[in-house]
Amino acid sequence: MKRILVFAVISLALILSACAPNAGTPPVDGMPNNNNGNMPMGGNNQSVGMTATPGSMMMDNPEAAHMMEPISAPNVQPATETKGGQPLAYREENGVKIFEITTKAVLWSIMDGVNVTAYTYNGTVPGPMIRVTEGDQVRVIVKNELPDPTTIHWHGVEVPNAMDGVPGVTQDPILPGETFTYEFTAKPAGTFMYHSHFEGDVQVSAGLYAPIIIDPKEPEANPPAVDVTLMISEWLVRNGQTFAAMPMSGMEPNYFTLNGKSFPATETITVKKGERVRLRFIGIGQFIHPMHLHGFPFEIVATDGHPVPQGARLIKDTVSVAPGERYDIEFVATETGQWVLHCHILHHTTNDNVEPGGLMLMINVVE
């Protein structure tokens, strides 16, 4: 009897707690809360219910407060380039290919009328593509002009431990104004990326990422006619300020980009009928994106930089690209016309909740 009475008292307390009204949470700078503790998303006054609001997290966790501050830097200027992921020039000394990278903040246009404060490599999103051949000796000199420390991690590349770019483990962070040199042998061949590993939740979301392609030592006998790398990411823009997009309530993205651009500012890929096309998907954000191709089935020819044997290749029209993953797909453009490539989480094809936008581009097949 006594146990039953205790159980009843506890149950009543839980019910009363669950029914208690929400007193709301303190506003987050630039992100006002409504009276029920939910935070508006985008520009349409919709609310997203939260398990733990950013306001309460900020009071309990200074690190969370830092992550949720607007991304900023002193005297940020508009980017002087408009297209990211372009091949980075190098010089060669004593058989070593030497690349130079500067981290800096710029105002980057993801589409007409929408600029973000971006942390970048050499002023673009994505940063410049490092393209080398398997076995090359590579030296990358990194100068940090950000207001914060940073490092570079060579995601998927087999580098010496001291070059792995993990602050506090393999190196000290590169402080503002300092320079650090990475050296490694390019291996294996495949599709890879480089990105910040210091406060990656913020810095990678803010644009510190870029492709690195290692071509095989033995050239391909029949390379595709078109070879395009597509880095998939997300942004959170609110009241003209840029925040790090994260998979947490109140910090979800409202813009989605392919190579730093949202549709209709994404590139159009033009190919001739009958040509073989290779697309290299790189998931650099924090969300999964099932990428769907209209018009043509495709083969998955490589995963995470590693070739898939001919007999094990899947024929698909949609592939889910998770954070950190890479998929090389190939298809033959058999029909003329404009064919859509897009994420099949359809909210990801919007710009601040307005369709069409986001993760979408056109493949234009011509005679």
N, C-alpha and C positions, 0 to 999 in steps of 0.2 A: 504493500500500500504506500509505504514511504517513497519507494522508487517511482511509482506512478505519479505521486504528487510533485516530486522534483522534476520529472520529465515534463509535466504540464506547465510548471512555472517557467522552465527554460523555453519551451515552445512559445508561450505567450510573449516572452521578452523578445524572441526573434521576430515574431509577427509584428509587434509594435515597432521594432527597429526598422523593418522593411517598409512599413507604411509611413514612416516619418517623412515630412516634406523635406525637399532638398533646399538648403539655405543658399545655394549658389556658391561660386568661387570667386576669388579676387581676379580682376582682369589681368591678362597678360599684355604687356606693351605691344601695341599694334594688333592685338587679337582679342577684341572685347567679347566677354561672355554675356549670355542672356540670363534671365532670372533663375532659370532652372539648372544652371551649371553646364549647359551644352554650348559648344562653340560653333559659330557660323562658319560654313565652308564656302570658299569662293565668293562670288559677288551676288548671290541670289537669296541670301538670308535663310538658307536651309541650315538645319542644325544636325549635329552628329552626337549621339549620346556617348558618354564616356564612362569607363570604369574608374579611371583615375585622371582627373583633369590636370592640364598643364599647370594651372595655378597652384593646386595642392602639391604637385611634384616639385615645383620651383621652391616652395617653402621647405619641403623636406629634403631636397637634393640639389645642392648648388651646381653639380655637374649637369643635371637636367636643365636647370635655368640657363646655363651657358649654351647648351645645345639649341635651345628654343629662342635665343636672341636673333634679331635680324642679322643677316650676313652683311658685313660692312668692312670698309678699309678707307684710310684717308685719301682724299684727292683722287677718287676713282674716275677714270676717263673712258669715253666710249672706245670700243675695240676698233682697231684700224683695219682688221681683216673681217670678212663676212662668212668664211667657210672654214670649218674645222676639219681635223683629221687628214690634212694634206702632208705629203712626204716631206720629211725634214732633211735638209741638206747636211752634209758632213764633210769633214776634211780627213785625209788619211796621212798618218805619220808612222813610219816604221811598221807598216802592216796593220795598224790599229785604226779602226773607223771611229772618229771622234765627233760626238754630237753635243751641242750646247743647248741647255734648256734654262729658261728663267720663269720662275713662278711669280705671278703678279695678278692683281685684281683688275677687272675691266667691267664695263657695262656691255653686256652681250645681248644682242637682239635674237630672241627665239622665234619671233614673228613680227609682222608689222604692228607697231604700237605697244609691244610688250618687250621690255628690257629687264634683264636680271643682273644683279650684282654677282659676278662669277669669279671664282678663284680658277686660274688657268695656267696651263703650260704654254708659254710664248704667246699669250693673248688670245687664244681661240678655244672653243668648246666643240668637239673634243680637242685636246692638244694635238700637236703634230705627230704624224705616223712615223715611227722608226721602222724602216724596212731594210733588213739585212739578209745575208745568206748563212745557212747552217755552217758552223765552224768559224765564222768571222770573229775576230777579236774586237770587242766593243768597249768604248769608253764614253760615259755620259757625264758631262760636267753640269751640275745643277746649282744655280744661284737663286737664293730665296729672297724675293722682294715682297713677300706677303707680310702682313702685320703679325702673323703667328708662325710658330715652328712648323716644320713639315718633314716628310721623308718620301721616298719613292719605293714602292713594292713592285717587283717584276712578276706579275701574276701568271703563273704557269711556266715561266722560263726557269730552266735549271741553272741557277746562279750559285756562287759560293755563299756560304752562310753569312759571311760578313757583309754581303751585298744585298741581303734579303729585305732590308728597309723597314725592319720592325723596331720602333723606338723603345729604348730601355732593354732590348734583348740583343739585337745585332748591331745597333749603332745609337749614338746620341742624336736627338732631333737636330735638323738643320735650322738654326736660329735665324731670325730676320737679319738680312745683310750678309749671312754666311754662305759659303760655297762647299759642296761635297761632291766627290767624284766616285761614280760607280764604274766598276770594270768587270766584265764577264765574257765568256765565250758563248756565242749565240747557239743555243740548242734547247730542245729539239726543233725541227721544222714545224710550223703550224701557226695558228691564229692565237695571239695572246694580247695582253694589255698591260699598261703600267698605270699606277694610281697612288694617291697618297695613302699612307698607313698611319698618319698622325691625326687623331680625332676624325677618323674616316667617316663617321656618321654625318659630320658636317662638311668636311673638305671634299670628299668624293661627291656628295650631293651638290656641292657648290660648283663642280666642274673640273676638279683635278683628276682627270682620267684621259687616256689616249690609247690608240692601238699600237701594238708592235707585231709585225709580220715577219716571220723567219721563213724564207724560201728554202726549199730542199737543195742540198748540195748538188744533186743530179737534177737538172732542169726537167720539168714536166714534159712528156712527149707530146701531149695534146692539151695545152692549157685552155681554159675557157676564154671566149672572146671578150666577155665582160666580167670583171672581178671587183665587187663593191663591198666595203666594210661598213656595217651599220651598228653604231653604239646606241643602246637603248637606255634612256634615263628619265627622271621625273623632276619636277620643280614645284615649289610652293611660293606663289606670289600673292601678297595681300596688301592692299592699300599702298601699292607702289614699292613695297619692301619685299626682299627676298629672304625666305627662310629655308632651312634644310628640310627637304621632304623626307618623312619617316613613316614607317608602318605603325603609327600610334595615333590614338584619337586626338583630333584637333591639329595634327601635323601632316595629314594626308595630302598628296600632291593635287594640284588643280591644272597643271600643264604637264605634257608628256612629250619627249623629244627623241627624234632619230638624228644622230650626229649633231645635236645641239639645236635642232629646229623642230617646230611644231607645224603640222599641216595647216594651211597650204604653203608654208615656207619650206617644207621638206623638198629634197631634190627629186627630179624626175629622171628615172633611169631609162635611157633610150637604147634599144637593141634592134638588130635586124632579124626578120623572120628566119628561123632555122638556126640561129646562134645559140650556143650554150652559155648559160649565165651562172656565175657563182656569187652567192651572197654569204657574207660572213657576219652572223649575228653575234653581238657581244652584249651580255647583260651586265651593266655596270651600276644600275640603280638598286633599289631595295624591294622591288616588287616583281612578281612573275608576269611575263607577257607571252601569251600564246599567239605567235605570229602566223597569220593565215594568208596564203597566196591565192588570188583568184586566177582561174583560167588554166593553170598547169599543175600537175603533180610534180613533186621534187624528191630528189634523193638526199638523205643525210650522209654526206661523204666524210665528215670529220666531226668529232666531239671533243671539246676542250683542247683543241690543237692536235689531236691524235687521229690519224686516218682510220676510217671504218673499212674493214675488209669487204671486198665486193659482195661476197655471199651473205654478209650480215647487214647490209644496208637496208634501211626502211624506206618505203615509198609513202610519202605523206603529202598533205596540203596544209597542215598546221603543226607547228612545233612550239612547245612551251619552253621559253628561255628564262631560267631562274637567275637570281643574282649570282654573278661570278662565272656563269656558264658561257661557253661559246659553241655555236653550231655552224658548220659550213654546209650549205645546201646548194644543190645544182639542179637546173632544169633546162629544157630546150624550149625556146619561144616558138611554138608551132602555129600560133594564130595572131594575126595583126589586131591592133586596137590598143586601147588604154586599159590596163589591168591593175587592179588595186592590190596592194600589200598592206595589211593592217593588223593591229592587235585585236584579238577577238574577245578581250574584256572590253566591251563596247564603250564603257565610260572612259577608257583610255584613248578613245578617238574623239575627245571633246577638248575644247579650250575654255577653261573656267566654266565647265558645265554646258558649253554651247557646241553643238554638233554642226558640221564635221570639223575635226581638228586632230591634234595629238599625233599618235603613232600610226601614221598613214602616209603612203607615197604612191606615186603612179609609175608603173612600168609600161613604157610606150613602145610597142612592137611595130616596126615599120617594114615595108617591103625592101 
